[in-house]
Amino acid sequence: MTNNPLKEIGTAIGVGILAGLAGTAAITISQMIEMKITKRKGSDSPTKAVSKVLDVKPVNKDKKPKVIQEIHWTYGTSWGVPRGLISLAGLKGLPATAVHFASVWGTELLMLPSLDVAPPVQEQEPKTIAIDAMHHAVYAIATGLVYDAIMEKD
């Protein structure tokens, strides 16, 4: 069989999207459990960030939770694409998951404060940082496991 770079890129992106969807389901469950335990309310940072970047807003307050969920699922699923591209660079398994985790969480830590929708990490409580890191680790691990399982060769 000949090497087809376009096929490899397309496969990595497609499988990445599926893996990102699975990772988003995992982080959603993780957040739901944590919020039930800690009594923490959900964040509206995603809506604020998208409103600033794309100049869009929910039509009314009743639509805000739906918009937050749509942003959450779209953003999380789309982060599966870089996971696929990381594999094309030759990283697999835990190293790929570590790079993916650092990319996803690092982007959040830089992007949200730059948009003035969250405080810089150095101004956050250690507990808040730990919870956020844990949720993003759940996402990256689930995404990586699903990606690797789909791409596993016999």
C-alpha positions in Angstrom: 0.0 0.0 0.0 1.4 3.5 -0.9 1.7 6.3 1.6 -1.2 8.8 1.1 -0.6 12.0 3.2 -4.0 13.4 2.5 -5.7 10.2 3.7 -3.5 10.2 6.8 -4.4 13.8 7.6 -8.1 13.3 6.9 -8.1 10.1 9.1 -6.3 11.9 11.9 -8.7 14.8 11.8 -11.8 12.6 11.6 -10.8 10.3 14.4 -9.7 13.3 16.4 -13.2 14.8 16.1 -14.7 11.5 17.4 -12.2 11.3 20.2 -12.8 15.0 21.1 -16.5 14.3 21.3 -15.8 11.4 23.7 -13.4 13.6 25.7 -16.1 16.3 25.9 -18.6 13.8 27.2 -16.0 12.7 29.9 -15.2 16.3 31.0 -19.0 17.0 31.1 -19.6 14.1 33.4 -16.5 15.0 35.5 -17.8 18.6 35.9 -21.3 17.4 36.8 -20.1 15.1 39.5 -17.7 17.8 40.9 -20.3 20.5 40.9 -22.7 18.2 42.7 -20.1 17.5 45.4 -18.7 21.1 45.7 -22.1 22.9 45.1 -20.2 25.0 42.5 -22.3 26.7 39.9 -21.4 26.4 36.2 -19.2 29.0 34.5 -20.4 31.4 31.9 -16.8 32.2 30.8 -17.4 30.3 27.5 -20.3 32.6 26.6 -18.3 35.7 27.6 -15.3 34.6 25.6 -17.3 33.7 22.5 -19.2 37.0 22.8 -16.0 38.9 22.8 -14.3 37.0 20.0 -17.2 36.5 17.6 -19.4 39.4 18.8 -22.4 37.1 19.4 -24.7 36.9 22.4 -27.5 34.6 23.5 -30.9 36.0 22.3 -32.2 36.1 25.8 -31.3 34.9 29.3 -33.4 31.7 28.9 -31.2 30.7 26.0 -27.9 31.3 27.9 -27.6 27.7 29.3 -28.2 26.2 25.9 -25.6 28.5 24.3 -23.1 27.6 27.0 -23.6 23.9 26.3 -23.3 24.4 22.5 -20.1 26.3 23.0 -18.8 23.6 25.4 -19.5 20.7 23.1 -18.2 22.5 19.9 -15.0 23.7 21.6 -14.3 20.4 23.3 -15.0 18.3 20.1 -12.9 20.6 18.0 -9.9 20.1 20.3 -9.9 16.5 19.1 -8.4 17.7 15.8 -5.1 18.8 17.4 -5.0 15.4 19.1 -5.1 13.8 15.7 -2.4 16.1 14.4 -0.2 15.4 17.4 -0.2 11.7 16.4 0.9 12.7 12.9 3.9 14.2 14.4 4.8 10.8 15.7 3.6 11.0 19.3 1.4 8.2 20.6 -0.1 7.2 23.9 0.8 9.0 27.1 3.3 11.5 25.5 0.6 12.5 23.0 -1.9 12.9 25.8 0.5 15.0 27.8 1.1 17.4 24.9 -2.7 17.5 24.2 -3.4 18.3 27.9 -0.8 21.0 28.0 -2.2 22.5 24.8 -5.8 22.5 25.9 -5.3 23.7 29.4 -2.6 26.1 28.5 -4.8 27.7 25.9 -7.5 28.2 28.6 -5.1 29.6 31.1 -3.8 32.2 28.5 -7.0 32.9 26.6 -9.6 33.5 29.3 -7.6 36.1 31.2 -6.5 37.8 28.0 -10.2 38.2 27.2 -10.9 39.5 30.7 -13.4 36.7 31.4 -11.3 34.9 34.1 -8.6 36.0 36.4 -4.9 35.0 35.7 -3.9 31.7 37.1 -1.7 33.3 39.7 -4.8 35.1 41.1 -6.8 31.9 41.5 -7.2 29.7 44.5 -5.1 26.5 44.5 -8.3 24.5 44.9 -9.8 26.1 41.8 -6.6 25.5 39.8 -6.5 21.8 40.9 -10.2 21.2 40.0 -9.7 22.8 36.6 -6.5 20.8 35.9 -8.3 17.6 36.9 -11.2 18.2 34.5 -8.9 19.0 31.7 -6.8 15.9 32.5 -10.0 13.8 32.3 -10.7 15.4 28.9 -7.2 14.8 27.6 -7.0 11.2 28.9 -10.4 10.2 27.6 -9.7 11.8 24.2 -6.3 10.1 24.0 -7.7 6.7 25.0 -10.5 6.9 22.4 -8.1 8.2 19.7 -5.6 5.5 20.4 -8.3 2.7 20.5 -9.7 3.7 17.2 -6.3 4.0 15.5 -4.9 0.8 17.0 -3.5 -1.4 14.4 -3.8 -5.2 14.6 
